[in-house]
Amino acid sequence: NTFGPNDNYHPLNSHFVPSLIKKIHEAKIKNKKNIVLWGNGEAKREILYVDELANACIYFMKKKTKASLINIGSGKDYSIKEYAKLFLKIIAPEKKIGIKYDFSNVELLPRRT
């Protein structure tokens, strides 16, 4: 999952990071007590800032490797619940915003092994 400038913040079709940022920001400014996450929050995601991805692509284009597949990422993934708690501390540290789960929505994109 990449994130960065000009991301899509639409509530129904955005990717994980902008969706989470928007939910927390709206809860903060509207004094909501909770944010709602789809699924149970246990699905894991690895995130990467778009400039880091671009720099890695340039690096590997210049490297002239013979590898046919290159995986670019941080190598660390965390649960959606863990990201939500971290983002809450960053975006709304002064608020007591809880996390509720919507089990009617399945975890989209399960972790691949």
Secondary structure, 3 states (H helix, E strand, C coil): CEECCCCCCCCCCCCHHHHHHHHHHHHHHCCCCEEEEECCCCCEECCEEHHHHHHHHHHHHHHCCCCCCCCCCCCCCEEHHHHHHHHHHHHCCCCCCEEEEECCCCCCCCCCC
